[in-house]
Amino acid sequence: MSNPPVLVEMIRAGLVESAHRGHAVLLDADGKIEVSLGEPKNPIFPRSAIKLAQATAMLRSGAKLENEKLAISCASHSGEDLHRELVTKMLKDIGLTTDALQCPPDLPLDTATQIEYLSKGMKPERLTMNCSGKHAGMLTACVENKWSIENYLGPEHNLQKLINETIEDLSGEKIYKSTFDGCGAPLHAVSLIALAKIAQNAVLSETSTEQRKVVDAARKFPIYNSGNKRDVAQFMQTVEGFFTKEGAEGVHVGALSDGRSFAVKFEDGSMRPRAAFVVAVLRYWGIEENILEKLSHLEKTPVLGGGKPVGSMQALPIGR
């Protein structure tokens, strides 16, 4: 099997120092494949890029989640004060404490927040782990349905079964393989095409549907869905109607309000090329130049030498 194509290059002093290969798919507004790079039909673990479907299942179970609570339920948050405070409140509202969380203790996901956190002498906590909002949402669903909270991450738990059904419903594809994510929740392999269709399904659905409520909350409260310094929030703040979400090991998914969607997985699992590729997708879609200009720091992330720019991380043009 041939290597997947190079999607993003790191250029230093005019030379390609590193290249990030990957698989990607772009769907048109009707769900047809417009661009296929590498092998997007192959199954991948979408990691946190699947949180849209997980949060949709929470709503389908009857969980009372809306606005900021819903946004953080499908988030990989930065562990900032506002994130920790909201998750604590969510748990308090259902009569629980942070002791009920079963995600592992961790430091803030965002580097700047992590440095600030450590400077205060704080240690890794379950509350700070980037998936604590998702876990609080899962616990909200369990309490609402009087389901067990002791084994809410078990594959045979009612909520996890509903998540499986929701992934297959939104994607139109059967789950290929299941394991566990870094946060301890069940994780399911699907293709990049299925991942892009989940996002497309959500943005095109009626506003009353659960999947549309999830993307609307993420788009309305991007800071709770991500963080103040994160590229995911910047994308949703800058491009009107754009929903997007990253996942560990180099995964990213997104969709415009008109239904055009994409999903990408970098072969080396690196997270650093994601943002440049997302801007390349937006440029391919014809997003106005004045909007793209606001994302120029993400389109060509500076490569430094002695603290000064000597190159950049940049995506190869799509459809070249």
C-alpha positions as CSV (number, residue, x, y, z in Angstrom):
1,M,0.0,0.0,0.0
2,S,1.4,3.4,-1.0
3,N,2.0,6.1,1.6
4,P,-0.9,8.6,2.1
5,P,-0.3,12.1,0.6
6,V,1.5,14.9,2.3
7,L,-1.1,17.3,3.6
8,V,1.0,19.8,5.6
9,E,4.7,20.8,5.5
10,M,6.9,22.4,8.1
11,I,9.2,24.8,6.2
12,R,12.4,26.3,7.7
13,A,14.4,28.7,5.7
14,G,12.7,27.6,2.5
15,L,13.4,23.9,3.0
16,V,10.8,21.3,3.9
17,E,12.0,20.1,7.3
18,S,9.1,17.8,8.1
19,A,6.0,16.6,6.3
20,H,2.7,15.3,7.7
21,R,1.0,12.7,5.6
22,G,-2.7,11.8,6.2
23,H,-6.1,10.8,5.0
24,A,-9.0,13.2,4.4
25,V,-12.4,13.6,2.8
26,L,-14.4,16.6,1.9
27,L,-18.2,16.1,1.3
28,D,-20.3,18.5,-0.7
29,A,-23.6,19.8,0.7
30,D,-25.4,16.7,-0.7
31,G,-23.1,14.3,1.0
32,K,-21.2,13.2,-2.0
33,I,-17.4,12.9,-1.9
34,E,-15.9,16.0,-3.5
35,V,-12.2,15.4,-2.4
36,S,-10.7,12.1,-1.3
37,L,-7.1,12.0,0.0
38,G,-5.4,8.8,1.0
39,E,-7.9,6.2,2.2
40,P,-10.8,7.9,4.0
41,K,-12.9,4.7,3.8
42,N,-10.5,2.9,6.2
43,P,-11.6,2.9,9.9
44,I,-9.9,5.2,12.4
45,F,-10.4,6.0,16.1
46,P,-11.9,9.5,16.0
47,R,-11.1,10.2,19.6
48,S,-12.7,13.4,20.8
49,A,-13.9,14.3,17.3
50,I,-16.8,11.9,18.1
51,K,-18.1,13.9,21.0
52,L,-20.9,15.4,18.9
53,A,-22.5,11.9,18.7
54,Q,-21.9,11.2,22.4
55,A,-23.5,14.4,23.4
56,T,-26.4,13.8,21.0
57,A,-27.0,10.4,22.7
58,M,-27.1,12.2,26.1
59,L,-29.9,14.5,24.8
60,R,-31.7,11.5,23.3
61,S,-31.7,9.9,26.7
62,G,-33.5,12.9,28.1
63,A,-30.6,14.6,29.8
64,K,-31.4,18.2,30.6
65,L,-28.4,19.9,29.0
66,E,-28.5,23.2,27.1
67,N,-26.4,26.3,26.4
68,E,-23.0,26.2,28.2
69,K,-23.7,22.9,29.8
70,L,-24.3,21.3,26.4
71,A,-21.3,22.9,24.9
72,I,-19.0,21.6,27.5
73,S,-20.6,18.1,27.4
74,C,-19.1,17.7,23.9
75,A,-15.9,19.6,24.7
76,S,-12.2,19.0,25.0
77,H,-11.9,22.0,27.3
78,S,-8.7,23.7,28.4
79,G,-9.2,23.3,32.1
80,E,-9.6,27.0,32.7
81,D,-11.4,28.3,35.8
82,L,-14.6,28.8,33.9
83,H,-14.5,25.1,32.7
84,R,-13.8,23.7,36.2
85,E,-16.5,25.9,37.7
86,L,-19.1,24.9,35.2
87,V,-18.4,21.1,35.5
88,T,-18.6,21.5,39.3
89,K,-21.9,23.2,39.0
90,M,-23.3,20.6,36.6
91,L,-22.5,17.8,39.1
92,K,-23.9,19.8,42.0
93,D,-27.1,20.4,40.1
94,I,-27.7,16.6,39.9
95,G,-26.6,16.0,43.5
96,L,-23.1,14.7,42.8
97,T,-19.6,15.9,43.5
98,T,-16.4,15.6,41.4
99,D,-15.8,12.3,43.1
100,A,-18.4,10.8,40.7
101,L,-16.1,11.6,37.7
102,Q,-14.3,8.5,36.3
103,C,-12.0,10.3,33.9
104,P,-8.4,10.2,35.0
105,P,-6.7,13.1,36.8
106,D,-4.9,15.4,34.4
107,L,-3.4,18.8,33.9
108,P,-5.1,21.5,31.7
109,L,-5.0,20.7,28.0
110,D,-4.0,24.2,27.0
111,T,-0.2,24.8,27.6
112,A,-0.6,28.4,28.8
113,T,-3.3,27.4,31.2
114,Q,-1.2,24.4,32.4
115,I,1.8,26.7,33.2
116,E,-0.5,29.0,35.2
117,Y,-2.1,26.0,36.9
118,L,1.3,24.6,38.0
119,S,2.5,28.0,39.1
120,K,-0.3,28.0,41.7
121,G,0.9,24.7,43.1
122,M,-2.1,22.8,41.7
123,K,-2.0,19.2,40.9
124,P,-3.7,16.9,38.3
125,E,-7.4,16.5,39.0
126,R,-10.3,14.7,37.3
127,L,-12.1,18.0,37.1
128,T,-9.3,19.5,35.1
129,M,-9.1,16.6,32.6
130,N,-10.3,17.9,29.2
131,C,-13.1,15.4,29.1
132,S,-14.6,16.1,32.5
133,G,-17.5,18.1,30.8
134,K,-18.4,15.0,28.7
135,H,-18.3,12.9,31.8
136,A,-20.5,15.4,33.7
137,G,-22.9,15.2,30.8
138,M,-22.9,11.4,30.9
139,L,-23.6,11.5,34.6
140,T,-26.5,14.0,34.0
141,A,-28.0,11.5,31.6
142,C,-27.6,8.6,34.1
143,V,-29.2,10.5,37.0
144,E,-32.1,11.6,34.8
145,N,-32.8,8.0,33.8
146,K,-32.0,6.5,37.2
147,W,-29.2,4.5,35.6
148,S,-26.1,3.4,37.5
149,I,-23.4,6.0,37.9
150,E,-20.9,3.5,39.3
151,N,-20.3,1.9,35.9
152,Y,-21.4,4.6,33.5
153,L,-18.4,3.9,31.3
154,G,-19.1,0.2,30.9
155,P,-19.8,-0.9,27.3
156,E,-23.0,-2.7,28.5
157,H,-24.3,0.4,30.3
158,N,-27.6,1.8,28.8
159,L,-26.0,5.1,28.0
160,Q,-23.0,3.5,26.2
161,K,-25.4,1.3,24.1
162,L,-27.3,4.4,23.2
163,I,-24.1,6.2,22.1
164,N,-23.3,3.2,19.8
165,E,-26.7,3.4,18.3
166,T,-26.4,7.2,17.8
167,I,-23.0,7.0,16.1
168,E,-24.4,4.5,13.6
169,D,-27.6,6.5,13.1
170,L,-25.9,9.8,12.4
171,S,-23.1,8.3,10.2
172,G,-25.1,5.6,8.4
173,E,-22.2,3.3,9.1
174,K,-21.7,0.3,11.4
175,I,-19.0,0.6,14.1
176,Y,-15.9,-1.3,13.0
177,K,-14.2,-1.9,16.3
178,S,-14.5,-0.7,19.9
179,T,-12.0,0.0,22.7
180,F,-11.5,2.7,25.3
181,D,-10.4,6.3,24.9
182,G,-7.8,8.1,27.1
183,C,-10.6,9.4,29.4
184,G,-11.9,5.8,30.0
185,A,-15.0,6.1,27.9
186,P,-15.8,3.5,25.2
187,L,-14.3,4.5,21.8
188,H,-15.5,3.3,18.4
189,A,-13.7,3.1,15.1
190,V,-15.5,4.5,12.0
191,S,-14.3,5.8,8.7
192,L,-13.4,9.5,8.0
193,I,-16.4,9.5,5.7
194,A,-18.7,8.5,8.5
195,L,-17.1,11.1,10.8
196,A,-17.7,13.8,8.2
197,K,-21.3,12.6,7.7
198,I,-22.0,12.9,11.5
199,A,-21.1,16.6,11.4
200,Q,-23.0,17.1,8.2
201,N,-26.1,15.4,9.6
202,A,-26.0,17.6,12.6
203,V,-25.7,21.0,10.9
204,L,-28.4,20.2,8.3
205,S,-30.9,18.8,10.8
206,E,-33.9,20.7,12.1
207,T,-33.2,22.9,15.0
208,S,-35.4,20.7,17.2
209,T,-33.2,17.6,16.8
210,E,-30.7,16.6,19.4
211,Q,-27.8,16.6,17.0
212,R,-28.5,20.1,15.9
213,K,-28.9,21.3,19.5
214,V,-25.4,20.0,20.2
215,V,-23.7,21.8,17.3
216,D,-25.7,25.0,17.9
217,A,-24.5,25.0,21.6
218,A,-20.9,24.5,20.5
219,R,-21.1,27.3,17.9
220,K,-22.8,29.6,20.4
221,F,-20.4,28.9,23.3
222,P,-17.1,28.0,21.6
223,I,-15.0,29.0,24.7
224,Y,-16.9,26.3,26.7
225,N,-16.5,23.9,23.9
226,S,-12.7,24.5,23.7
227,G,-10.9,27.3,25.5
228,N,-9.9,31.0,25.2
229,K,-6.6,30.3,23.5
230,R,-7.5,27.3,21.3
231,D,-7.8,27.1,17.5
232,V,-11.1,25.3,17.6
233,A,-12.8,28.2,19.4
234,Q,-11.1,30.7,17.0
235,F,-12.4,28.9,14.0
236,M,-16.0,28.9,15.3
237,Q,-15.7,32.5,16.4
238,T,-14.4,33.7,13.0
239,V,-16.3,31.6,10.4
240,E,-20.1,32.1,10.8
241,G,-22.0,28.8,11.1
242,F,-18.8,26.7,11.2
243,F,-18.8,23.7,13.6
244,T,-15.5,22.0,14.2
245,K,-13.9,19.7,16.6
246,E,-10.5,18.1,17.1
247,G,-9.6,14.7,18.4
248,A,-6.3,13.3,19.7
249,E,-3.8,11.6,17.4
250,G,-4.3,14.1,14.6
251,V,-8.0,13.9,13.9
252,H,-10.2,16.9,13.0
253,V,-13.8,17.2,11.7
254,G,-15.9,20.2,10.7
255,A,-19.0,21.3,8.8
256,L,-20.4,24.6,7.4
257,S,-24.0,25.4,8.0
258,D,-24.8,24.6,4.3
259,G,-23.7,21.0,4.9
260,R,-20.2,20.9,3.4
261,S,-18.1,18.9,5.7
262,F,-14.6,17.3,6.1
263,A,-12.7,14.9,8.3
264,V,-8.9,14.4,8.4
265,K,-6.5,12.0,10.2
266,F,-2.8,12.6,10.2
267,E,-0.9,9.4,9.9
268,D,1.8,10.3,12.5
269,G,-0.8,11.3,15.1
270,S,0.6,14.8,15.3
271,M,-1.8,17.6,16.4
272,R,0.3,20.4,15.1
273,P,-0.7,20.3,11.4
274,R,-4.5,20.3,12.1
275,A,-5.1,24.1,12.1
276,A,-3.2,24.7,8.8
277,F,-5.2,22.0,7.1
278,V,-8.5,23.3,8.4
279,V,-7.7,26.8,6.9
280,A,-6.8,25.0,3.7
281,V,-10.3,23.4,3.7
282,L,-11.9,26.8,4.3
283,R,-9.9,28.3,1.5
284,Y,-11.0,25.5,-0.8
285,W,-14.6,26.1,0.1
286,G,-14.2,29.7,-1.0
287,I,-14.5,31.4,2.4
288,E,-14.0,35.2,2.0
289,E,-10.4,36.4,2.1
290,N,-11.1,39.0,4.8
291,I,-12.3,36.2,7.1
292,L,-9.3,34.0,6.2
293,E,-7.0,36.9,7.0
294,K,-8.2,36.7,10.6
295,L,-6.9,33.1,10.6
296,S,-3.6,33.8,9.0
297,H,-1.7,32.9,12.2
298,L,-3.2,29.4,11.9
299,E,-2.8,29.1,8.2
300,K,0.9,29.6,8.4
301,T,1.9,29.0,12.0
302,P,5.4,30.5,12.5
303,V,8.4,28.2,12.8
304,L,10.9,29.9,15.1
305,G,14.7,30.2,15.2
306,G,16.0,32.0,18.3
307,G,12.6,33.3,19.0
308,K,12.1,34.8,15.5
309,P,10.1,33.5,12.6
310,V,12.3,31.6,10.1
311,G,9.6,29.5,8.4
312,S,6.1,28.3,8.8
313,M,3.8,25.3,9.1
314,Q,1.5,25.3,6.0
315,A,-0.9,23.0,4.2
316,L,-0.6,22.1,0.6
317,P,-3.4,23.5,-1.4
318,I,-6.4,21.2,-1.6
319,G,-7.5,20.2,-5.1
320,R,-4.1,21.0,-6.5
